[in-house]
Amino acid sequence: MIEELLPQAVVAVEAHADSPLWDAPLHPEEEAVMVRAVAKRRREYAAVRGCARQAMEKLGVPAQPVVTGASGAPRWPDGLIGSMTHSDGYCAAALARAADLASLGIDAEPHEPLPQEVVSYVFLPTETERLRLLARRAPEVHWDRLLFSAKESVYKAWFPLTGNWLDFSEADIDLRPEQGAAPHGTLRAELLVPGPVLGGVRRQTFDGRWAVRDGVLTTAVVVPHP
């Protein structure tokens, strides 16, 4: 699912709950982080890192531990960029060479309605209006959860470029459906704060893709070099 949303420069590996990756071994550095984790959290943590290591190997980079910095963002081997995500029974990692892309972000969520207590502080009025129109057009899609996922992907692509937090209210995201057997389409995020400067050019929009399949919705955002 994730691979279909990303350009050829990106290597993506995903795993479902019946995959051997769900019981992937941890490196000692990762084991130390999970020493007090419950079994479910530990398996998700191990599986998504197993995906990341397979992606490294496909890029010709020796498999390495994936630990997080103080911000919670994963630290990748020199010369690589990437993003990880896990949902109930699904996880994925996407990596690329830093020479090929400036940044990327992926997210997966269960295809379920977003809790109402979350809706009130996640969406802008403009987004809420677009969600209303989308729900009339395709009521079988949980557009609120899809938009939440898109905001997560935008943040994951934003943070490595800026080192700063991005609030839900600081990106206005437009989801655009396309025709097909399964729901899918594109997304565009307009940054409402000064965007990152890449090669002397300030980026105020991030673009990506989304899809819904088999009870899981996925989003991906890619930031190319100027």
PyMOL commands that place a pseudoatom at each C-alpha (Angstrom):
pseudoatom trace, name=CA, resn=MET, resi=1, chain=A, elem=C, hetatm=0, pos=[0.000, 0.000, 0.000]
pseudoatom trace, name=CA, resn=ILE, resi=2, chain=A, elem=C, hetatm=0, pos=[2.664, 2.526, 1.029]
pseudoatom trace, name=CA, resn=GLU, resi=3, chain=A, elem=C, hetatm=0, pos=[4.921, 1.730, -1.926]
pseudoatom trace, name=CA, resn=GLU, resi=4, chain=A, elem=C, hetatm=0, pos=[2.169, 2.682, -4.388]
pseudoatom trace, name=CA, resn=LEU, resi=5, chain=A, elem=C, hetatm=0, pos=[2.028, 6.180, -2.888]
pseudoatom trace, name=CA, resn=LEU, resi=6, chain=A, elem=C, hetatm=0, pos=[5.737, 6.907, -3.231]
pseudoatom trace, name=CA, resn=PRO, resi=7, chain=A, elem=C, hetatm=0, pos=[8.139, 7.698, -6.102]
pseudoatom trace, name=CA, resn=GLN, resi=8, chain=A, elem=C, hetatm=0, pos=[10.641, 5.139, -7.380]
pseudoatom trace, name=CA, resn=ALA, resi=9, chain=A, elem=C, hetatm=0, pos=[13.474, 6.729, -5.407]
pseudoatom trace, name=CA, resn=VAL, resi=10, chain=A, elem=C, hetatm=0, pos=[11.840, 5.496, -2.191]
pseudoatom trace, name=CA, resn=VAL, resi=11, chain=A, elem=C, hetatm=0, pos=[12.126, 1.927, -0.907]
pseudoatom trace, name=CA, resn=ALA, resi=12, chain=A, elem=C, hetatm=0, pos=[9.129, 0.900, 1.198]
pseudoatom trace, name=CA, resn=VAL, resi=13, chain=A, elem=C, hetatm=0, pos=[8.648, -2.281, 3.234]
pseudoatom trace, name=CA, resn=GLU, resi=14, chain=A, elem=C, hetatm=0, pos=[5.403, -3.140, 5.011]
pseudoatom trace, name=CA, resn=ALA, resi=15, chain=A, elem=C, hetatm=0, pos=[4.267, -5.959, 7.266]
pseudoatom trace, name=CA, resn=HIS, resi=16, chain=A, elem=C, hetatm=0, pos=[0.929, -7.249, 8.500]
pseudoatom trace, name=CA, resn=ALA, resi=17, chain=A, elem=C, hetatm=0, pos=[0.335, -8.995, 11.803]
pseudoatom trace, name=CA, resn=ASP, resi=18, chain=A, elem=C, hetatm=0, pos=[0.844, -12.462, 10.266]
pseudoatom trace, name=CA, resn=SER, resi=19, chain=A, elem=C, hetatm=0, pos=[4.297, -11.526, 8.925]
pseudoatom trace, name=CA, resn=PRO, resi=20, chain=A, elem=C, hetatm=0, pos=[7.465, -12.964, 10.546]
pseudoatom trace, name=CA, resn=LEU, resi=21, chain=A, elem=C, hetatm=0, pos=[8.628, -9.355, 10.904]
pseudoatom trace, name=CA, resn=TRP, resi=22, chain=A, elem=C, hetatm=0, pos=[6.121, -8.981, 13.730]
pseudoatom trace, name=CA, resn=ASP, resi=23, chain=A, elem=C, hetatm=0, pos=[8.541, -11.044, 15.827]
pseudoatom trace, name=CA, resn=ALA, resi=24, chain=A, elem=C, hetatm=0, pos=[11.721, -9.427, 14.494]
pseudoatom trace, name=CA, resn=PRO, resi=25, chain=A, elem=C, hetatm=0, pos=[14.638, -9.344, 16.957]
pseudoatom trace, name=CA, resn=LEU, resi=26, chain=A, elem=C, hetatm=0, pos=[15.699, -6.061, 18.504]
pseudoatom trace, name=CA, resn=HIS, resi=27, chain=A, elem=C, hetatm=0, pos=[19.203, -4.636, 18.656]
pseudoatom trace, name=CA, resn=PRO, resi=28, chain=A, elem=C, hetatm=0, pos=[20.532, -3.992, 22.186]
pseudoatom trace, name=CA, resn=GLU, resi=29, chain=A, elem=C, hetatm=0, pos=[20.025, -0.227, 21.806]
pseudoatom trace, name=CA, resn=GLU, resi=30, chain=A, elem=C, hetatm=0, pos=[16.391, -0.821, 20.880]
pseudoatom trace, name=CA, resn=GLU, resi=31, chain=A, elem=C, hetatm=0, pos=[15.926, -3.469, 23.561]
pseudoatom trace, name=CA, resn=ALA, resi=32, chain=A, elem=C, hetatm=0, pos=[16.872, -0.929, 26.211]
pseudoatom trace, name=CA, resn=VAL, resi=33, chain=A, elem=C, hetatm=0, pos=[13.990, 1.315, 25.134]
pseudoatom trace, name=CA, resn=MET, resi=34, chain=A, elem=C, hetatm=0, pos=[11.462, -1.518, 25.260]
pseudoatom trace, name=CA, resn=VAL, resi=35, chain=A, elem=C, hetatm=0, pos=[12.456, -3.039, 28.584]
pseudoatom trace, name=CA, resn=ARG, resi=36, chain=A, elem=C, hetatm=0, pos=[9.185, -1.966, 30.272]
pseudoatom trace, name=CA, resn=ALA, resi=37, chain=A, elem=C, hetatm=0, pos=[6.912, -2.001, 27.223]
pseudoatom trace, name=CA, resn=VAL, resi=38, chain=A, elem=C, hetatm=0, pos=[3.793, -4.160, 27.028]
pseudoatom trace, name=CA, resn=ALA, resi=39, chain=A, elem=C, hetatm=0, pos=[3.840, -7.037, 24.531]
pseudoatom trace, name=CA, resn=LYS, resi=40, chain=A, elem=C, hetatm=0, pos=[1.703, -5.282, 21.892]
pseudoatom trace, name=CA, resn=ARG, resi=41, chain=A, elem=C, hetatm=0, pos=[3.869, -2.160, 21.890]
pseudoatom trace, name=CA, resn=ARG, resi=42, chain=A, elem=C, hetatm=0, pos=[7.038, -4.254, 21.796]
pseudoatom trace, name=CA, resn=ARG, resi=43, chain=A, elem=C, hetatm=0, pos=[5.879, -6.253, 18.761]
pseudoatom trace, name=CA, resn=GLU, resi=44, chain=A, elem=C, hetatm=0, pos=[4.892, -3.111, 16.837]
pseudoatom trace, name=CA, resn=TYR, resi=45, chain=A, elem=C, hetatm=0, pos=[8.219, -1.487, 17.719]
pseudoatom trace, name=CA, resn=ALA, resi=46, chain=A, elem=C, hetatm=0, pos=[10.139, -4.562, 16.549]
pseudoatom trace, name=CA, resn=ALA, resi=47, chain=A, elem=C, hetatm=0, pos=[8.107, -5.058, 13.375]
pseudoatom trace, name=CA, resn=VAL, resi=48, chain=A, elem=C, hetatm=0, pos=[8.455, -1.521, 12.061]
pseudoatom trace, name=CA, resn=ARG, resi=49, chain=A, elem=C, hetatm=0, pos=[12.203, -1.607, 12.713]
pseudoatom trace, name=CA, resn=GLY, resi=50, chain=A, elem=C, hetatm=0, pos=[12.401, -4.918, 10.906]
pseudoatom trace, name=CA, resn=CYS, resi=51, chain=A, elem=C, hetatm=0, pos=[10.765, -3.161, 7.942]
pseudoatom trace, name=CA, resn=ALA, resi=52, chain=A, elem=C, hetatm=0, pos=[13.272, -0.320, 8.189]
pseudoatom trace, name=CA, resn=ARG, resi=53, chain=A, elem=C, hetatm=0, pos=[16.247, -2.676, 8.213]
pseudoatom trace, name=CA, resn=GLN, resi=54, chain=A, elem=C, hetatm=0, pos=[14.988, -4.487, 5.125]
pseudoatom trace, name=CA, resn=ALA, resi=55, chain=A, elem=C, hetatm=0, pos=[14.619, -1.119, 3.405]
pseudoatom trace, name=CA, resn=MET, resi=56, chain=A, elem=C, hetatm=0, pos=[18.203, -0.227, 4.353]
pseudoatom trace, name=CA, resn=GLU, resi=57, chain=A, elem=C, hetatm=0, pos=[19.479, -3.444, 2.825]
pseudoatom trace, name=CA, resn=LYS, resi=58, chain=A, elem=C, hetatm=0, pos=[17.538, -2.800, -0.386]
pseudoatom trace, name=CA, resn=LEU, resi=59, chain=A, elem=C, hetatm=0, pos=[19.339, 0.547, -0.595]
pseudoatom trace, name=CA, resn=GLY, resi=60, chain=A, elem=C, hetatm=0, pos=[22.691, -1.164, -0.121]
pseudoatom trace, name=CA, resn=VAL, resi=61, chain=A, elem=C, hetatm=0, pos=[23.162, 0.080, 3.448]
pseudoatom trace, name=CA, resn=PRO, resi=62, chain=A, elem=C, hetatm=0, pos=[24.008, -2.419, 6.236]
pseudoatom trace, name=CA, resn=ALA, resi=63, chain=A, elem=C, hetatm=0, pos=[21.063, -3.004, 8.571]
pseudoatom trace, name=CA, resn=GLN, resi=64, chain=A, elem=C, hetatm=0, pos=[21.427, -0.890, 11.701]
pseudoatom trace, name=CA, resn=PRO, resi=65, chain=A, elem=C, hetatm=0, pos=[19.501, -0.113, 14.895]
pseudoatom trace, name=CA, resn=VAL, resi=66, chain=A, elem=C, hetatm=0, pos=[16.812, 2.536, 14.597]
pseudoatom trace, name=CA, resn=VAL, resi=67, chain=A, elem=C, hetatm=0, pos=[16.718, 4.626, 17.744]
pseudoatom trace, name=CA, resn=THR, resi=68, chain=A, elem=C, hetatm=0, pos=[14.998, 7.940, 18.324]
pseudoatom trace, name=CA, resn=GLY, resi=69, chain=A, elem=C, hetatm=0, pos=[16.349, 11.310, 19.366]
pseudoatom trace, name=CA, resn=ALA, resi=70, chain=A, elem=C, hetatm=0, pos=[15.030, 13.552, 22.115]
pseudoatom trace, name=CA, resn=SER, resi=71, chain=A, elem=C, hetatm=0, pos=[12.252, 14.723, 19.789]
pseudoatom trace, name=CA, resn=GLY, resi=72, chain=A, elem=C, hetatm=0, pos=[11.034, 11.165, 19.217]
pseudoatom trace, name=CA, resn=ALA, resi=73, chain=A, elem=C, hetatm=0, pos=[12.004, 11.223, 15.530]
pseudoatom trace, name=CA, resn=PRO, resi=74, chain=A, elem=C, hetatm=0, pos=[14.009, 8.226, 14.260]
pseudoatom trace, name=CA, resn=ARG, resi=75, chain=A, elem=C, hetatm=0, pos=[17.714, 8.674, 13.574]
pseudoatom trace, name=CA, resn=TRP, resi=76, chain=A, elem=C, hetatm=0, pos=[18.703, 7.250, 10.188]
pseudoatom trace, name=CA, resn=PRO, resi=77, chain=A, elem=C, hetatm=0, pos=[22.126, 6.165, 8.896]
pseudoatom trace, name=CA, resn=ASP, resi=78, chain=A, elem=C, hetatm=0, pos=[24.159, 8.921, 7.250]
pseudoatom trace, name=CA, resn=GLY, resi=79, chain=A, elem=C, hetatm=0, pos=[22.990, 9.582, 3.725]
pseudoatom trace, name=CA, resn=LEU, resi=80, chain=A, elem=C, hetatm=0, pos=[19.451, 8.277, 4.257]
pseudoatom trace, name=CA, resn=ILE, resi=81, chain=A, elem=C, hetatm=0, pos=[16.101, 9.857, 5.044]
pseudoatom trace, name=CA, resn=GLY, resi=82, chain=A, elem=C, hetatm=0, pos=[13.004, 7.988, 6.063]
pseudoatom trace, name=CA, resn=SER, resi=83, chain=A, elem=C, hetatm=0, pos=[9.769, 7.597, 7.949]
pseudoatom trace, name=CA, resn=MET, resi=84, chain=A, elem=C, hetatm=0, pos=[7.993, 4.819, 9.845]
pseudoatom trace, name=CA, resn=THR, resi=85, chain=A, elem=C, hetatm=0, pos=[4.429, 4.119, 10.903]
pseudoatom trace, name=CA, resn=HIS, resi=86, chain=A, elem=C, hetatm=0, pos=[2.422, 1.424, 12.640]
pseudoatom trace, name=CA, resn=SER, resi=87, chain=A, elem=C, hetatm=0, pos=[-1.262, 0.820, 13.182]
pseudoatom trace, name=CA, resn=ASP, resi=88, chain=A, elem=C, hetatm=0, pos=[-3.223, -2.135, 14.537]
pseudoatom trace, name=CA, resn=GLY, resi=89, chain=A, elem=C, hetatm=0, pos=[-1.830, -5.131, 12.677]
pseudoatom trace, name=CA, resn=TYR, resi=90, chain=A, elem=C, hetatm=0, pos=[0.043, -3.085, 10.080]
pseudoatom trace, name=CA, resn=CYS, resi=91, chain=A, elem=C, hetatm=0, pos=[3.387, -1.311, 9.940]
pseudoatom trace, name=CA, resn=ALA, resi=92, chain=A, elem=C, hetatm=0, pos=[5.646, 0.166, 7.262]
pseudoatom trace, name=CA, resn=ALA, resi=93, chain=A, elem=C, hetatm=0, pos=[8.936, 1.947, 6.758]
pseudoatom trace, name=CA, resn=ALA, resi=94, chain=A, elem=C, hetatm=0, pos=[9.992, 4.067, 3.785]
pseudoatom trace, name=CA, resn=LEU, resi=95, chain=A, elem=C, hetatm=0, pos=[13.600, 5.128, 3.114]
pseudoatom trace, name=CA, resn=ALA, resi=96, chain=A, elem=C, hetatm=0, pos=[15.431, 7.006, 0.390]
pseudoatom trace, name=CA, resn=ARG, resi=97, chain=A, elem=C, hetatm=0, pos=[18.848, 8.448, -0.246]
pseudoatom trace, name=CA, resn=ALA, resi=98, chain=A, elem=C, hetatm=0, pos=[19.193, 12.031, 0.983]
pseudoatom trace, name=CA, resn=ALA, resi=99, chain=A, elem=C, hetatm=0, pos=[20.620, 12.932, -2.432]
pseudoatom trace, name=CA, resn=ASP, resi=100, chain=A, elem=C, hetatm=0, pos=[17.334, 11.912, -4.075]
pseudoatom trace, name=CA, resn=LEU, resi=101, chain=A, elem=C, hetatm=0, pos=[14.762, 13.575, -1.797]
pseudoatom trace, name=CA, resn=ALA, resi=102, chain=A, elem=C, hetatm=0, pos=[14.770, 16.317, 0.824]
pseudoatom trace, name=CA, resn=SER, resi=103, chain=A, elem=C, hetatm=0, pos=[12.280, 14.624, 3.157]
pseudoatom trace, name=CA, resn=LEU, resi=104, chain=A, elem=C, hetatm=0, pos=[9.325, 12.260, 3.363]
pseudoatom trace, name=CA, resn=GLY, resi=105, chain=A, elem=C, hetatm=0, pos=[6.616, 11.236, 5.804]
pseudoatom trace, name=CA, resn=ILE, resi=106, chain=A, elem=C, hetatm=0, pos=[4.248, 8.257, 5.937]
pseudoatom trace, name=CA, resn=ASP, resi=107, chain=A, elem=C, hetatm=0, pos=[1.351, 7.349, 8.198]
pseudoatom trace, name=CA, resn=ALA, resi=108, chain=A, elem=C, hetatm=0, pos=[-1.140, 4.495, 8.542]
pseudoatom trace, name=CA, resn=GLU, resi=109, chain=A, elem=C, hetatm=0, pos=[-4.358, 4.490, 10.541]
pseudoatom trace, name=CA, resn=PRO, resi=110, chain=A, elem=C, hetatm=0, pos=[-7.288, 2.116, 10.996]
pseudoatom trace, name=CA, resn=HIS, resi=111, chain=A, elem=C, hetatm=0, pos=[-10.106, 3.007, 8.626]
pseudoatom trace, name=CA, resn=GLU, resi=112, chain=A, elem=C, hetatm=0, pos=[-12.428, 4.111, 11.412]
pseudoatom trace, name=CA, resn=PRO, resi=113, chain=A, elem=C, hetatm=0, pos=[-14.051, 7.391, 12.443]
pseudoatom trace, name=CA, resn=LEU, resi=114, chain=A, elem=C, hetatm=0, pos=[-11.862, 9.792, 14.357]
pseudoatom trace, name=CA, resn=PRO, resi=115, chain=A, elem=C, hetatm=0, pos=[-12.994, 10.256, 17.975]
pseudoatom trace, name=CA, resn=GLN, resi=116, chain=A, elem=C, hetatm=0, pos=[-15.096, 13.397, 18.307]
pseudoatom trace, name=CA, resn=GLU, resi=117, chain=A, elem=C, hetatm=0, pos=[-12.921, 14.800, 21.079]
pseudoatom trace, name=CA, resn=VAL, resi=118, chain=A, elem=C, hetatm=0, pos=[-10.013, 14.820, 18.611]
pseudoatom trace, name=CA, resn=VAL, resi=119, chain=A, elem=C, hetatm=0, pos=[-11.944, 16.400, 15.737]
pseudoatom trace, name=CA, resn=SER, resi=120, chain=A, elem=C, hetatm=0, pos=[-12.571, 19.643, 17.608]
pseudoatom trace, name=CA, resn=TYR, resi=121, chain=A, elem=C, hetatm=0, pos=[-8.908, 20.613, 17.872]
pseudoatom trace, name=CA, resn=VAL, resi=122, chain=A, elem=C, hetatm=0, pos=[-7.380, 18.964, 14.796]
pseudoatom trace, name=CA, resn=PHE, resi=123, chain=A, elem=C, hetatm=0, pos=[-9.198, 20.577, 11.871]
pseudoatom trace, name=CA, resn=LEU, resi=124, chain=A, elem=C, hetatm=0, pos=[-9.394, 24.114, 10.534]
pseudoatom trace, name=CA, resn=PRO, resi=125, chain=A, elem=C, hetatm=0, pos=[-12.789, 25.558, 9.488]
pseudoatom trace, name=CA, resn=THR, resi=126, chain=A, elem=C, hetatm=0, pos=[-11.755, 25.332, 5.820]
pseudoatom trace, name=CA, resn=GLU, resi=127, chain=A, elem=C, hetatm=0, pos=[-10.853, 21.670, 6.267]
pseudoatom trace, name=CA, resn=THR, resi=128, chain=A, elem=C, hetatm=0, pos=[-14.103, 20.926, 8.083]
pseudoatom trace, name=CA, resn=GLU, resi=129, chain=A, elem=C, hetatm=0, pos=[-16.090, 22.346, 5.184]
pseudoatom trace, name=CA, resn=ARG, resi=130, chain=A, elem=C, hetatm=0, pos=[-14.142, 20.287, 2.645]
pseudoatom trace, name=CA, resn=LEU, resi=131, chain=A, elem=C, hetatm=0, pos=[-14.678, 17.157, 4.766]
pseudoatom trace, name=CA, resn=ARG, resi=132, chain=A, elem=C, hetatm=0, pos=[-18.427, 17.784, 4.700]
pseudoatom trace, name=CA, resn=LEU, resi=133, chain=A, elem=C, hetatm=0, pos=[-18.402, 17.937, 0.901]
pseudoatom trace, name=CA, resn=LEU, resi=134, chain=A, elem=C, hetatm=0, pos=[-16.210, 14.845, 0.601]
pseudoatom trace, name=CA, resn=ALA, resi=135, chain=A, elem=C, hetatm=0, pos=[-18.513, 12.887, 2.906]
pseudoatom trace, name=CA, resn=ARG, resi=136, chain=A, elem=C, hetatm=0, pos=[-21.438, 13.680, 0.622]
pseudoatom trace, name=CA, resn=ARG, resi=137, chain=A, elem=C, hetatm=0, pos=[-19.440, 12.536, -2.405]
pseudoatom trace, name=CA, resn=ALA, resi=138, chain=A, elem=C, hetatm=0, pos=[-18.048, 9.312, -0.885]
pseudoatom trace, name=CA, resn=PRO, resi=139, chain=A, elem=C, hetatm=0, pos=[-19.675, 8.477, 2.469]
pseudoatom trace, name=CA, resn=GLU, resi=140, chain=A, elem=C, hetatm=0, pos=[-17.917, 5.098, 2.644]
pseudoatom trace, name=CA, resn=VAL, resi=141, chain=A, elem=C, hetatm=0, pos=[-14.585, 6.826, 3.401]
pseudoatom trace, name=CA, resn=HIS, resi=142, chain=A, elem=C, hetatm=0, pos=[-13.780, 8.030, 6.907]
pseudoatom trace, name=CA, resn=TRP, resi=143, chain=A, elem=C, hetatm=0, pos=[-12.454, 11.370, 5.706]
pseudoatom trace, name=CA, resn=ASP, resi=144, chain=A, elem=C, hetatm=0, pos=[-11.829, 12.709, 9.196]
pseudoatom trace, name=CA, resn=ARG, resi=145, chain=A, elem=C, hetatm=0, pos=[-9.379, 9.901, 9.998]
pseudoatom trace, name=CA, resn=LEU, resi=146, chain=A, elem=C, hetatm=0, pos=[-7.802, 10.282, 6.560]
pseudoatom trace, name=CA, resn=LEU, resi=147, chain=A, elem=C, hetatm=0, pos=[-7.197, 13.990, 7.129]
pseudoatom trace, name=CA, resn=PHE, resi=148, chain=A, elem=C, hetatm=0, pos=[-5.715, 13.258, 10.550]
pseudoatom trace, name=CA, resn=SER, resi=149, chain=A, elem=C, hetatm=0, pos=[-3.320, 10.792, 8.906]
pseudoatom trace, name=CA, resn=ALA, resi=150, chain=A, elem=C, hetatm=0, pos=[-2.373, 13.360, 6.270]
pseudoatom trace, name=CA, resn=LYS, resi=151, chain=A, elem=C, hetatm=0, pos=[-1.487, 15.841, 9.005]
pseudoatom trace, name=CA, resn=GLU, resi=152, chain=A, elem=C, hetatm=0, pos=[0.728, 13.220, 10.627]
pseudoatom trace, name=CA, resn=SER, resi=153, chain=A, elem=C, hetatm=0, pos=[2.551, 12.601, 7.331]
pseudoatom trace, name=CA, resn=VAL, resi=154, chain=A, elem=C, hetatm=0, pos=[2.997, 16.331, 6.768]
pseudoatom trace, name=CA, resn=TYR, resi=155, chain=A, elem=C, hetatm=0, pos=[4.496, 16.699, 10.230]
pseudoatom trace, name=CA, resn=LYS, resi=156, chain=A, elem=C, hetatm=0, pos=[6.876, 13.773, 9.699]
pseudoatom trace, name=CA, resn=ALA, resi=157, chain=A, elem=C, hetatm=0, pos=[8.122, 15.370, 6.469]
pseudoatom trace, name=CA, resn=TRP, resi=158, chain=A, elem=C, hetatm=0, pos=[8.316, 18.840, 8.060]
pseudoatom trace, name=CA, resn=PHE, resi=159, chain=A, elem=C, hetatm=0, pos=[10.254, 18.084, 11.230]
pseudoatom trace, name=CA, resn=PRO, resi=160, chain=A, elem=C, hetatm=0, pos=[13.554, 16.827, 9.729]
pseudoatom trace, name=CA, resn=LEU, resi=161, chain=A, elem=C, hetatm=0, pos=[13.725, 19.994, 7.605]
pseudoatom trace, name=CA, resn=THR, resi=162, chain=A, elem=C, hetatm=0, pos=[13.065, 22.465, 10.419]
pseudoatom trace, name=CA, resn=GLY, resi=163, chain=A, elem=C, hetatm=0, pos=[13.661, 20.814, 13.778]
pseudoatom trace, name=CA, resn=ASN, resi=164, chain=A, elem=C, hetatm=0, pos=[10.480, 22.540, 14.975]
pseudoatom trace, name=CA, resn=TRP, resi=165, chain=A, elem=C, hetatm=0, pos=[7.018, 21.347, 15.954]
pseudoatom trace, name=CA, resn=LEU, resi=166, chain=A, elem=C, hetatm=0, pos=[4.139, 21.941, 13.552]
pseudoatom trace, name=CA, resn=ASP, resi=167, chain=A, elem=C, hetatm=0, pos=[0.716, 22.360, 15.117]
pseudoatom trace, name=CA, resn=PHE, resi=168, chain=A, elem=C, hetatm=0, pos=[-2.366, 20.781, 13.533]
pseudoatom trace, name=CA, resn=SER, resi=169, chain=A, elem=C, hetatm=0, pos=[-3.656, 24.295, 12.865]
pseudoatom trace, name=CA, resn=GLU, resi=170, chain=A, elem=C, hetatm=0, pos=[-0.516, 25.328, 10.963]
pseudoatom trace, name=CA, resn=ALA, resi=171, chain=A, elem=C, hetatm=0, pos=[-1.177, 23.288, 7.810]
pseudoatom trace, name=CA, resn=ASP, resi=172, chain=A, elem=C, hetatm=0, pos=[-4.339, 23.472, 5.699]
pseudoatom trace, name=CA, resn=ILE, resi=173, chain=A, elem=C, hetatm=0, pos=[-4.722, 20.163, 3.852]
pseudoatom trace, name=CA, resn=ASP, resi=174, chain=A, elem=C, hetatm=0, pos=[-6.857, 19.526, 0.790]
pseudoatom trace, name=CA, resn=LEU, resi=175, chain=A, elem=C, hetatm=0, pos=[-7.684, 15.857, 0.042]
pseudoatom trace, name=CA, resn=ARG, resi=176, chain=A, elem=C, hetatm=0, pos=[-8.397, 15.202, -3.636]
pseudoatom trace, name=CA, resn=PRO, resi=177, chain=A, elem=C, hetatm=0, pos=[-10.050, 11.913, -4.652]
pseudoatom trace, name=CA, resn=GLU, resi=178, chain=A, elem=C, hetatm=0, pos=[-9.255, 10.179, -7.933]
pseudoatom trace, name=CA, resn=GLN, resi=179, chain=A, elem=C, hetatm=0, pos=[-11.297, 7.627, -9.868]
pseudoatom trace, name=CA, resn=GLY, resi=180, chain=A, elem=C, hetatm=0, pos=[-10.555, 3.956, -9.221]
pseudoatom trace, name=CA, resn=ALA, resi=181, chain=A, elem=C, hetatm=0, pos=[-11.748, 0.676, -7.757]
pseudoatom trace, name=CA, resn=ALA, resi=182, chain=A, elem=C, hetatm=0, pos=[-10.476, 1.513, -4.257]
pseudoatom trace, name=CA, resn=PRO, resi=183, chain=A, elem=C, hetatm=0, pos=[-10.527, 5.000, -2.708]
pseudoatom trace, name=CA, resn=HIS, resi=184, chain=A, elem=C, hetatm=0, pos=[-7.302, 6.853, -3.423]
pseudoatom trace, name=CA, resn=GLY, resi=185, chain=A, elem=C, hetatm=0, pos=[-6.070, 10.275, -4.446]
pseudoatom trace, name=CA, resn=THR, resi=186, chain=A, elem=C, hetatm=0, pos=[-3.680, 13.133, -3.816]
pseudoatom trace, name=CA, resn=LEU, resi=187, chain=A, elem=C, hetatm=0, pos=[-3.262, 15.694, -1.069]
pseudoatom trace, name=CA, resn=ARG, resi=188, chain=A, elem=C, hetatm=0, pos=[-1.790, 19.160, -0.836]
pseudoatom trace, name=CA, resn=ALA, resi=189, chain=A, elem=C, hetatm=0, pos=[-0.805, 20.888, 2.400]
pseudoatom trace, name=CA, resn=GLU, resi=190, chain=A, elem=C, hetatm=0, pos=[-0.521, 24.661, 2.499]
pseudoatom trace, name=CA, resn=LEU, resi=191, chain=A, elem=C, hetatm=0, pos=[1.787, 25.669, 5.332]
pseudoatom trace, name=CA, resn=LEU, resi=192, chain=A, elem=C, hetatm=0, pos=[0.366, 28.564, 7.344]
pseudoatom trace, name=CA, resn=VAL, resi=193, chain=A, elem=C, hetatm=0, pos=[3.718, 29.336, 8.974]
pseudoatom trace, name=CA, resn=PRO, resi=194, chain=A, elem=C, hetatm=0, pos=[7.009, 30.054, 7.170]
pseudoatom trace, name=CA, resn=GLY, resi=195, chain=A, elem=C, hetatm=0, pos=[8.033, 26.847, 5.451]
pseudoatom trace, name=CA, resn=PRO, resi=196, chain=A, elem=C, hetatm=0, pos=[11.501, 25.300, 5.240]
pseudoatom trace, name=CA, resn=VAL, resi=197, chain=A, elem=C, hetatm=0, pos=[14.090, 26.898, 2.966]
pseudoatom trace, name=CA, resn=LEU, resi=198, chain=A, elem=C, hetatm=0, pos=[15.551, 24.377, 0.514]
pseudoatom trace, name=CA, resn=GLY, resi=199, chain=A, elem=C, hetatm=0, pos=[18.311, 25.467, -1.832]
pseudoatom trace, name=CA, resn=GLY, resi=200, chain=A, elem=C, hetatm=0, pos=[17.456, 29.091, -1.142]
pseudoatom trace, name=CA, resn=VAL, resi=201, chain=A, elem=C, hetatm=0, pos=[13.767, 28.526, -1.963]
pseudoatom trace, name=CA, resn=ARG, resi=202, chain=A, elem=C, hetatm=0, pos=[11.060, 28.606, 0.722]
pseudoatom trace, name=CA, resn=ARG, resi=203, chain=A, elem=C, hetatm=0, pos=[8.549, 25.760, 0.414]
pseudoatom trace, name=CA, resn=GLN, resi=204, chain=A, elem=C, hetatm=0, pos=[5.001, 26.665, 1.429]
pseudoatom trace, name=CA, resn=THR, resi=205, chain=A, elem=C, hetatm=0, pos=[3.269, 23.563, 0.073]
pseudoatom trace, name=CA, resn=PHE, resi=206, chain=A, elem=C, hetatm=0, pos=[3.822, 19.840, 0.584]
pseudoatom trace, name=CA, resn=ASP, resi=207, chain=A, elem=C, hetatm=0, pos=[2.286, 17.279, -1.776]
pseudoatom trace, name=CA, resn=GLY, resi=208, chain=A, elem=C, hetatm=0, pos=[1.427, 13.634, -1.292]
pseudoatom trace, name=CA, resn=ARG, resi=209, chain=A, elem=C, hetatm=0, pos=[-0.902, 10.738, -1.943]
pseudoatom trace, name=CA, resn=TRP, resi=210, chain=A, elem=C, hetatm=0, pos=[-3.397, 8.623, 0.016]
pseudoatom trace, name=CA, resn=ALA, resi=211, chain=A, elem=C, hetatm=0, pos=[-5.217, 5.298, -0.274]
pseudoatom trace, name=CA, resn=VAL, resi=212, chain=A, elem=C, hetatm=0, pos=[-7.750, 3.199, 1.623]
pseudoatom trace, name=CA, resn=ARG, resi=213, chain=A, elem=C, hetatm=0, pos=[-7.676, -0.593, 1.443]
pseudoatom trace, name=CA, resn=ASP, resi=214, chain=A, elem=C, hetatm=0, pos=[-8.435, -3.640, 3.606]
pseudoatom trace, name=CA, resn=GLY, resi=215, chain=A, elem=C, hetatm=0, pos=[-9.420, -1.615, 6.656]
pseudoatom trace, name=CA, resn=VAL, resi=216, chain=A, elem=C, hetatm=0, pos=[-6.273, 0.527, 6.625]
pseudoatom trace, name=CA, resn=LEU, resi=217, chain=A, elem=C, hetatm=0, pos=[-5.772, 4.036, 5.288]
pseudoatom trace, name=CA, resn=THR, resi=218, chain=A, elem=C, hetatm=0, pos=[-2.323, 5.276, 4.360]
pseudoatom trace, name=CA, resn=THR, resi=219, chain=A, elem=C, hetatm=0, pos=[-0.876, 8.669, 3.499]
pseudoatom trace, name=CA, resn=ALA, resi=220, chain=A, elem=C, hetatm=0, pos=[2.526, 9.713, 2.202]
pseudoatom trace, name=CA, resn=VAL, resi=221, chain=A, elem=C, hetatm=0, pos=[4.137, 13.108, 1.699]
pseudoatom trace, name=CA, resn=VAL, resi=222, chain=A, elem=C, hetatm=0, pos=[7.320, 13.642, -0.300]
pseudoatom trace, name=CA, resn=VAL, resi=223, chain=A, elem=C, hetatm=0, pos=[9.426, 16.823, -0.384]
pseudoatom trace, name=CA, resn=PRO, resi=224, chain=A, elem=C, hetatm=0, pos=[11.753, 16.905, -3.421]
pseudoatom trace, name=CA, resn=HIS, resi=225, chain=A, elem=C, hetatm=0, pos=[14.910, 18.925, -3.683]
pseudoatom trace, name=CA, resn=PRO, resi=226, chain=A, elem=C, hetatm=0, pos=[14.439, 22.229, -5.576]
for i in range(1, 226): cmd.bond("trace and resi %d" % i, "trace and resi %d" % (i + 1))
show_as sticks, trace
zoom trace
